[in-house]
């Protein structure tokens, strides 16, 4: 995901929100120069992306508050619970990363506090760059904290490929550095935390698939929370038809199925419209089968060739002789990560990593 993929998100830092921040800051710190803050924060606002706007708020606070870092933090602590949007609160940990790198203990406490109001996942990475071992040791402690937001920060902040942030080269090269964090969270009660752990594993799988598979093969996947993390953490490898990943999910065997009534409708669409994929799978096996069903679309590229994109559909158990109908609607629209071009597009149904049927639709001019 990129900043541009959600252009409306930057409007969270619009003029009205800046006024809200100024009002609440004045309430906790009466000498606050609200006019100076608004003048600084709103300059060329329309030209800034969402992350640039977030950083601008942090910079503007620093520009008008004539206090040292510890004193400013006291007022930001008071400000945090008064903000009316969790995403907007990201400027608080940004301030910590910008001005507190040389005040480690105070800054770690601040990030732990601020993350409960939004997230400090971007800010903590600057401390990992400056003092990796010391910061990671704190994050390992956080992974056992009572607060789900703090536990999530341990996983999310140490992801090697966190979107909207720089990569952590050391973690990307050696994922075992964060193994204890992932292990501590492998059966976490919070879905918020489990999503982060799964995303962390999916990040690692892009560089070290065997490392992820080795780790998950050692986990007790009979726990529902751990099984959920494994399923979502392996999603990229499953889409690739990785046999070990499918085996971990109980779907490593070749599917004994027959596909019926495979249909893509309408067969001709324009950009911005939707296709409806439908089909029925019939079991040809004498025993229940664990199936992972995905579908791939061969998107026509600008040069005329095609490139496949795999989408998850459903994982389920198909009983002997059972027929199971499946349906999915897909919006065909341009995104920053994918442009669409006219021509014949082919949809493939994948069961346990193998293609079992295909159908076409035409994208017209």
N, C-alpha and C positions, 0 to 999 in steps of 0.2 A: 504494500500500500504506500502511496505517496501523498504528500500534502495536497497536491492538485486533484487527487481522486475524490476529495470531498470539499469543493470550493466554498460551500455554504458554511463550513465549520469555522472559517476565519471570522464570520460575523458574530461569533461569540465574544470577540474582542472588538465590538463596535463602539461608537461614541457613547451610547447609553450605558454600556458596561464599564467603560472607562470612568464615566461619571459616578457609577455605583461604587467602584473601587475608591475613587477620590472621597466620596461621602463617608464610606466606612472607615477609611484611613483617618480622616479628620476626626471621626468619633472616638477612635482609640488614641489618637495623637493630635490634640488640638492645634499645635503650632504647624501642622502639615500644610505645605504650600500647594493647595489643591489646584489653583489656577496654573501655576508653573508645571505641575504634573500633567495636567490635561493638555497644555500647550505642547509639551515635549512628547507625550504619548500619542497624540493624534496627528502629528506631522507626517504627511504623505501616507496616511493610513491605508488608503485604497490600494496602494502599490505593494503592500506587505502581505506575505503569506501568513497562515495561521501561526506557525512557529515563530516567525519574525515578529508578529504582533505580541505574542507571549513574551518574547525576549525584550521587546520594546517597553512593556509594562515594568519589568524588572529594572531595566536601565533607567527608566524615568523616575522610579522611586529613589534609586540611588542618586540621581542628579539633583533631587530637591530636598533630600533628608540629610541634614548636616550633622549626622551622628556616626559613631563608629559601628563596626559590625555587631558586637554584642548588644549594644543599645538598640540598634535597628531591629535585630531579631526579636527583642522583647515586644516591640510593637507589632511585628509581623505575626508573632504567636497570637496576639490578641485579635489581629485582623482575620486570621484563617477561618474561624467558625462563623464569621459575619458575611463571608462571600456567598453569593447566591448561585454558584455554578461550580461543580467539581472540576470540570476541565479547565476552567479559568484559573483555578488555584495553582496550576502548574507554574505560574510565575514565581511562586514562593520558593520552591526548591531550586528554581533557576537562579534566584538571588543568592541562595546558599552556595551553589556551584561557582557563581561568578565572583563572590567576595569572601568565601569561607574555606578555601582550599588549604590555607595555612593554619586553620583553627580546627583541627580534625575532630576532637571529642565533641566540641560544641556543635559542629556541623553535622556529625552523625546523629546527635540527639535531635537536631532540627529536622533533618530529613525523615527520621522515624516519626516525628510528630506530624509534619506536613503531609506525609504520604497518606495519612488517614483521612485527609480532606480531598484528595485527588489521586495523585501518584508522583513519586519522586524518581521514577524509573530512568528518566533522561539525566537528571542531575547526578545520581550516584555514579554514573559511568565516568564522569570527570575525576572522581576520587579514585576509581579503579585505575585510571590512567596514571595518576600521580603517585599513588601508593597502593599497588595491587594487593599485596599480601595482607596489609593491615586492614584495608577496606573489605576484602573478601572474608576475613575472620569475623568482622562485625556482621556481614550478611549471613554467614553461617549461623550465627546466634539468632539473627532475625528469622531464619527459617523455622525456628522452634518457638516463636513468639505467640502469645495468646490472640493477638489481633490479626485477622485475616489480611488486612491491607499491608501490614508489616511483613507477613510471611510471603505475600505475593511479590513485594518489592525485592525480596531475596532472589526469587527466580526471574522475575521480569527484568530487573536491572542488570542481571548477569547474562542475559541472552546474548549469544554471539552475533546474531543478526537482527537486533531490535529495529523494527521499522521507525523511520523518522530520526534515526540516530546513527552515529558511526559504529562500525563493527569493533568488537573487542578481539583484537588479533590474537592475544594470548589464549583466550578461551576457544576461539575458532581453531587454533592449532592444537590445543590440548583440552578437550572437553572434560577430562577427568578432574580438572581443577574445581569444577562446580558439582561433581558427582555427589558429594555429601549433602548439598542443598537439595538436589533432585530426590535423593533417597529419603531425606527427612520429610518431603512433601508428597511422596508417591501415593499416599492414601488420604490426602487432606480432605477434611469434611466440607471445605468451601469450594463450590464450583468456580468461583472467581480465581482461586489459587490453582485449581486443577487445570483450568484453561491456560494459565501461564506456563505451568510445567509442561503441558502437551506442546505448546508453541516453542518452548525452549528445546524440547526433544526434536521437534520437527526442524528447527534451525540446525541442530547438530547433524541430523540425518542427511542434510544437503552436502556436508563435507566428510562426515565419518559415519556412514550408514551401519557398518559392522559394529561400531562401538555402541550405538543405540540398541541394535538388535541383541548384542551380548548383554547389555544392562537389563533390557526388558525380559530376556529369557531367564534372568535370575530373580525377577520379581514374582510375587505370589498374585497371579492375575485372577484368582477366585474372589478377591476383594472387589466389589463393584466400582469403587472409586479408582482403584489402581487399573482395573480393566478399561475404564473410561479414558484415563490418561493415555494408556498404551494405544488404544484405538485411534485417538485423535493425534497422538504424537507420531504415529506411523502413517498418517494419511498420505504423505507424499510418496513414501515407499510403496504403499498399497496401490496408489494410482499408477505407479510404474510396473506393477505386477511382480514386485519382489517376493520371491517364494518364501523366504524366511519370515518376512513381515506378515504375509498371509497365513503362514503356519502358526505364528504366535497368536493370531486372531482366530485360529481354529478353522481356517479356510484355505489351507495349503494344498489340499487334494484337488485334482481336476474335477470340475463340476459335471455331474451327470444330469444335464438338463436339456430341454428342447424349448426353443423360443417360438411363440405363436403371436400372430396379429401385430407384428412390429409395424408401427406407423408413426410418421412425423407429419403433422398438420399445422398450418396449411403447407402445401408443397412449394408455394411461391410467396415470399414476404418482402417487405421493404424494411430498411434500417429503422430501428425503433419499435418494431413489432415483435410478437412472441411466437415461438413454436411450441407445440404440444407433443411430447414424446410419450408413447404408450406401448405396452407389450405385456405378454403373460409368459411366465416361466413355468414349465412343467417338469417335475422331477421324474427322472428315469431310473432312479436308484431304489434299492430295496430297503434303505435305512435313511434316517434323517441326515440332511447335509447342511453344514454351515456355509452360507454364501455371502460374499461381498460383491455387491453389484454397483458398478460405476458406468458412466458413459463418456465417450470422447467425441468431440466435434473437430473435424478437419476444417479449420478455418482457412479460407483463401487469403493469401498474402498479396502484397502490392506487386510483387514480381511474377505472380501467376501460380506459384507453387502453393502447397497447403502445409499447415502445421497443426498438429493435434493439441488440444487442451482437454485434460481429463477432469471430470466433475464427479463428486461422490453422489451416490443415490441412496443405497440402503444396505445394511448388513442384517441378515436374519437367518433363521433356520427353516429350511424347506422340508416338510415331511415327505415320506415315501409316497409317490403317486400324486402328490398335491400339485395344484396349479395356483400360482400367485400372481395377480395382476399388479403392474407397476405403472406409475405415471409421473411425469415431471414437466413443468412449464419452464422454458428458458427464454429470457429477454435478450434479444439480439440488438445490442446498442453499443455505440463507441464508448471506450473507457480510455483513461490515460495509459493504461497498460496493454490495451488491445484495440486496434483499429480494424474495421470490417470492410471488405471489398466485395463487389458483385461477383457472382459465379455460383457454381454448384458446391454445396457444403455437405459433407457426409457425417452422419451420426452413427457411432459404433456402440453397441452394448457389450460391456465387459463383465464377465462373471468369474470371480477368483483369478483375475488377471488375464483371462483369455477372451478373445472376441467371439461372440456367439451369434451376432447379427448386425446388419447395417441398413440404413435408409438415408435417403437424400432429401434436401430442400434447396431451393434456389433463392439467393438473395439478389433482388433486382435493383436497378439504378433508381 
